[in-house]
Amino acid sequence: MEIIIVLLIIILYWITSSLIVILNFKCKYFFTNRFYILNKNLIETFNIISNITLLKLFNKLTTLINMSSASPPVASIIVGCADRSGSMMSYGQSGVAGQFYEQMKLLWKTANDNNIPTYFTLVTFDDKMEVFIEYCRLDGVDEEDLPSITNFNGALRPRGCTRLYDSAIESLELLIRQKTQYMKTLPILVKRLDPVIATSFVLLTDGMDNASESFSSDILREKMKKLKKEPSFTSIFLGANINASDAGAQMGFSKETTVQMGISCDSASQCLRAVSNSLARATTGDNTQINIPSPTTSPTTQQGFASSPPIMPPPLQLRRY
């Protein structure tokens, strides 16, 4: 309805402009020079005001069209932050690594099928953070040029403690820098259109923080709160051996995008596979729900960990870009 009203106003503007042209022509031949000049100045002033009004109407119309038909993002940037502390040994050396490798390949396929520039970063952490893959472009490259599964196994080999908060915040800051970096490469005219760059952050851990020195959960939660105000930002938290819902909320993750992961390798694979499919669709701007199978084994209670029942949250509802 609003679009129809805007179109009617635009049509009325053109009719008014035509009448002004006719009046201007008549004034030129039938009025004295003084009144002609006065009339000409009035017409020019009216035209300026009308053009400004038309521009505002055009912007309004563009906004309404964009609201009714969302476009895919101009690019997608994904950062995965994975726990490789010693307790991750329960998933086997290749369990989580294999799923992150498959996730990268699925994102690679989606990027090439939809011709969307897509950049993938994998961060791992124990008592220190390491950027294993940084800003790797997935579209326009051959599959054999991607990092191999052997490299993923080495990057996610369990060791050390859990530097959770520091690593998560540093990964988010890396994501923000990458988005800024990509924005700088766009032409000026494209920047003026306020293009959407989809950003996704996935955090996986099986324990609470015990090695962070710079940041706390409060700082992480505030940073997440700020980023979640951007409609193009998606965050997913996967927690195992802990109460994922409580831990996710403490760090600022939404309940709808928090996943309780089982302790078995099969359960972890199911969760990560579902999240991978979700991220692949999110890179195209598709707003879809996914169902993640409930784990068959309850998280075990360990010192410093909270036990939680094998209850899964509702299907993940990823924001539309």
Beta strands, then each sheet from edge to edge (+ up, - down):
strand 1: 75-83
strand 2: 118-125
strand 3: 129-137
strand 4: 197-205
strand 5: 233-240
strand 6: 258-261
strand 7: 289-290
strand 8: 316-317
sheet 1: 3+ 2- 1- 4- 5- 6-
sheet 2: 7+ 8-
end
